[in-house]
Amino acid sequence: MEFLFGGLAASGAVLFSNPAEVIKTRMQLQGELQKKGLYTKHYKNVFHAGYVIARTDGLAALQNGLSAALVYQMVMNGTRLGVYQTIVNLGYTNKTDGDVSGFKTIAASALAGCLSGFISSPLYLIKTHFQCQSKSQKIAVGYQHHHKSLISALQTIYKDSGFTGLWRGSTAALPRITLGSAAQLTSYSKAKEYITGLNLDCCPQGSILSEFASSMLSGLVITLLMTPLDVISTRIYNQGVDAKGNGLLYDGFFDCIFKIAKNEGFWGFYKGFGASYVRVGPHTVLTLMIWTHLRSLMPIEEES
């Protein structure tokens, strides 16, 4: 049940956060491997990007890749939150005196994130392809894959690159989701403690506003840590491949880091930062709130 609750919670949250994810993906691919000022900047900021996409591709384009995103969140967060809570239930995050160990909690979060990231990698690959896919070449960024549906995308990638092609880019995703999982589940708890400790009248403990404030504070930490890895994974996942299945732009994780640094500089790793933050905060609070609520409806007996 832990796995089901985690998946349902994240899938519910992505219905609201997917537009920001679409914007983030396009902004991360904008000006790929080009120096600043030498490319057309279609998307100036998160709000301008949303307006341009809706005006040019239609309002529905802000939900590009939603089907893949829903299945991805179900598999990834179902595994991540399920594995994490199972570890907690078994008592592996506790010290010998019974208190919660910060180090063990981070390790459990990272392990759960790494495992879930690998399992769900093919879905993230397809989700990325769909989210950058544009009807108009005027605002198109990155490689355009032109998939028709989730199933056809899986079939096309398997036919062209084989089974291993479905896991293209997973080497970039694993560090991203491992760090992200550890940062989310730990920074959220710490942010919640901090907000509660302030004793603000506007944010009483347990209120929706308190949860939202905690998630936005946690989201800032997550976005600062994750954006460079997110940019790298988006680039590797979205690049086109040759007849042998080799990337047209990047040979791998470290090659991508080198080329971004050389051509785009330090700030190239923080493209789409604003959109990432707009997505992470609400997505975090919705996921954790839905997850907590679902678990409260069917109490799970924890082992001592």
C-alpha positions in Angstrom: 0.0 0.0 0.0 2.9 2.3 0.7 3.9 2.1 -3.0 0.3 2.8 -4.2 -0.1 5.8 -1.9 3.1 7.3 -3.0 2.3 6.9 -6.7 -1.2 8.3 -6.3 0.0 11.3 -4.3 2.6 12.3 -6.9 0.2 11.6 -9.9 -2.3 13.9 -8.3 0.3 16.6 -7.8 1.6 16.5 -11.4 -1.8 17.4 -12.7 -1.1 20.9 -11.4 2.7 21.0 -11.8 3.1 19.6 -15.3 2.8 23.1 -17.0 5.7 24.4 -15.0 7.6 21.2 -16.0 6.9 21.8 -19.7 8.2 25.4 -19.3 11.3 24.3 -17.3 12.2 21.7 -19.9 12.0 24.1 -22.8 14.0 26.8 -21.0 16.7 24.3 -20.1 17.0 23.4 -23.8 16.9 27.0 -25.1 20.3 28.0 -26.5 21.7 24.5 -26.1 25.5 24.7 -26.4 25.4 28.3 -27.7 27.0 31.3 -26.1 24.7 34.0 -24.6 23.5 36.5 -27.2 24.1 34.2 -30.1 20.7 32.6 -30.2 17.0 33.7 -30.2 15.6 33.8 -26.7 12.1 32.5 -27.2 11.4 32.2 -23.5 12.5 35.2 -21.3 11.2 33.9 -18.0 8.7 31.4 -16.6 5.6 33.7 -17.1 6.7 34.8 -20.6 7.4 31.2 -21.6 3.9 30.1 -20.5 2.3 32.9 -22.5 4.4 32.2 -25.7 3.7 28.4 -25.5 -0.1 28.9 -25.0 -0.3 31.6 -27.8 1.7 29.7 -30.3 1.1 26.0 -29.6 -2.3 26.4 -27.9 -3.2 26.2 -24.2 -3.2 22.4 -24.2 0.5 22.4 -25.0 1.2 23.4 -21.4 0.1 19.9 -20.6 2.4 18.2 -23.1 3.6 14.8 -21.9 0.9 14.6 -19.2 0.2 10.9 -19.8 3.9 10.0 -19.6 4.3 12.3 -16.6 1.4 10.6 -14.7 2.7 7.1 -15.3 6.3 8.3 -14.5 5.1 9.8 -11.2 3.1 6.7 -10.3 6.1 4.5 -10.9 8.9 6.8 -9.7 7.3 8.2 -6.6 5.4 5.1 -5.8 8.7 3.3 -5.6 10.5 6.2 -3.9 8.0 6.9 -1.2 7.1 3.3 -0.8 10.7 2.1 -0.3 11.5 5.1 2.0 8.4 4.5 4.2 9.1 0.7 4.3 12.6 1.4 5.5 11.2 3.8 8.1 8.6 1.2 9.2 11.3 -1.4 9.6 13.1 0.9 12.0 16.3 1.2 9.9 16.3 5.0 10.2 16.5 4.9 14.0 19.5 5.0 16.3 20.1 2.3 18.9 18.3 4.5 21.4 15.2 4.7 19.2 15.7 8.3 18.1 15.6 9.2 14.4 19.1 9.3 12.8 19.6 12.2 10.4 22.3 10.4 8.5 20.3 7.2 8.2 17.2 9.2 7.0 19.3 10.9 4.3 20.8 7.5 3.3 17.3 5.9 3.1 16.0 8.8 1.0 18.9 8.7 -1.4 18.6 4.9 -1.7 14.9 5.1 -2.4 15.5 7.9 -5.0 18.3 6.0 -6.8 16.2 2.8 -7.1 13.1 4.7 -8.3 15.0 6.8 -10.7 16.5 3.8 -12.5 13.2 1.9 -12.7 11.3 4.9 -14.1 14.0 6.2 -16.4 12.3 5.2 -19.7 9.2 7.1 -18.7 11.2 10.2 -17.9 12.9 9.9 -21.3 9.6 10.0 -23.1 8.1 12.7 -20.9 11.1 14.9 -21.7 10.6 14.3 -25.5 6.9 15.2 -25.3 7.4 18.3 -23.1 9.8 20.0 -25.5 7.8 19.0 -28.6 6.4 22.1 -30.3 3.9 22.4 -33.2 5.7 25.5 -34.4 9.4 25.7 -35.5 9.2 29.4 -34.4 9.5 28.5 -30.7 11.0 24.9 -31.0 14.1 24.2 -28.9 16.2 21.1 -28.6 15.8 18.0 -30.7 12.2 17.4 -31.8 11.2 13.7 -31.6 7.6 14.0 -32.9 6.1 11.1 -30.9 2.4 10.4 -31.3 1.7 8.7 -28.0 3.3 7.1 -25.0 3.0 3.6 -26.5 4.3 4.6 -29.9 7.2 6.4 -28.3 8.2 3.2 -26.4 7.9 1.2 -29.6 9.9 3.6 -31.7 12.8 3.9 -29.2 12.9 0.1 -28.7 12.9 -0.4 -32.5 15.6 2.1 -33.2 17.9 1.6 -30.1 16.9 -1.7 -28.5 16.0 -2.4 -24.9 19.0 -0.5 -23.6 17.9 2.6 -25.6 15.0 3.0 -23.2 17.4 3.6 -20.4 19.4 6.2 -22.4 20.2 9.1 -20.0 19.7 7.1 -16.8 23.3 7.8 -15.8 22.4 11.4 -15.6 19.1 10.9 -13.9 20.4 8.7 -11.0 22.6 11.5 -9.4 19.7 14.0 -10.0 16.9 12.0 -8.4 19.2 10.5 -5.6 20.2 14.0 -4.5 16.7 15.4 -5.1 15.1 12.6 -3.0 17.5 13.1 -0.1 17.1 16.9 -0.3 13.2 16.8 -0.5 12.4 14.4 2.3 15.0 15.9 4.7 14.8 19.7 3.8 11.0 19.5 4.0 11.1 18.1 7.5 13.7 20.7 8.6 11.7 23.6 7.0 8.6 22.4 8.7 10.4 22.4 12.1 11.7 26.0 11.4 8.3 27.4 10.3 6.6 25.8 13.4 9.3 27.2 15.7 8.6 30.7 14.5 5.1 30.5 16.1 3.6 32.7 13.4 -0.1 33.5 13.8 -0.6 33.2 10.0 1.0 29.7 9.9 -0.3 27.6 12.8 1.1 24.1 13.0 -0.7 21.6 10.7 -2.4 24.3 8.6 -2.3 24.3 4.8 -0.4 27.6 4.9 2.2 26.2 7.2 2.6 23.2 4.9 2.9 25.5 1.8 5.4 27.8 3.5 7.5 24.8 4.5 7.4 23.3 1.0 8.4 26.6 -0.7 11.3 27.0 1.7 12.3 23.4 1.1 11.8 23.9 -2.6 14.4 26.7 -2.7 17.0 24.3 -1.3 16.0 21.5 -3.7 16.0 23.8 -6.7 19.5 25.2 -5.9 20.9 21.7 -5.5 19.1 20.0 -8.3 18.9 22.4 -11.2 22.4 21.7 -12.6 21.8 18.0 -12.6 18.3 18.6 -14.0 19.7 20.5 -16.9 22.2 17.8 -17.6 19.6 15.0 -17.5 17.2 17.0 -19.7 19.9 17.6 -22.3 21.1 13.9 -22.4 17.5 12.5 -22.4 16.4 14.8 -25.2 19.3 14.6 -27.6 18.9 12.8 -30.9 20.8 9.6 -31.6 22.6 8.2 -34.6 21.9 4.8 -36.3 24.0 3.1 -33.6 22.1 4.7 -30.7 24.9 7.1 -29.8 24.1 10.7 -28.7 24.4 13.4 -31.4 25.6 16.0 -28.9 26.8 14.3 -25.7 28.8 11.1 -25.1 27.7 10.9 -21.5 27.3 12.7 -18.1 30.7 14.2 -17.9 30.9 15.1 -21.5 27.7 17.0 -21.1 29.1 18.9 -18.1 32.2 19.9 -20.0 30.3 21.1 -23.1 27.8 23.1 -21.2 30.5 24.8 -19.1 32.6 25.5 -22.2 29.8 26.9 -24.4 27.3 28.3 -22.0 29.3 29.0 -18.8 28.3 28.5 -15.2 24.8 30.0 -15.6 24.1 27.5 -18.3 23.6 24.9 -15.5 20.9 27.1 -14.0 18.7 27.6 -17.1 15.0 27.2 -16.1 15.7 27.9 -12.4 12.6 30.0 -12.0 10.4 27.4 -13.6 12.0 24.7 -11.6 11.2 26.6 -8.3 7.6 27.4 -9.4 7.2 23.6 -10.0 9.0 22.2 -7.0 7.3 24.0 -4.2 3.6 23.3 -5.1 4.5 19.8 -6.4 6.3 19.0 -3.1 3.5 20.2 -0.8 0.7 18.6 -2.9 2.6 15.2 -3.1 3.3 15.1 0.6 -0.1 16.4 1.7 -1.9 13.8 -0.5 0.4 11.1 0.6 -0.1 11.9 4.3 -3.9 12.1 3.8 -4.1 8.7 1.9 -2.0 7.0 4.6 -4.3 8.5 7.3 -7.3 6.9 5.6 -5.8 3.5 5.9 -3.4 3.3 8.9 -0.5 1.1 8.2 0.7 -1.0 11.1 4.3 -0.1 11.7 6.8 -2.7 13.0 8.6 -2.0 16.2 
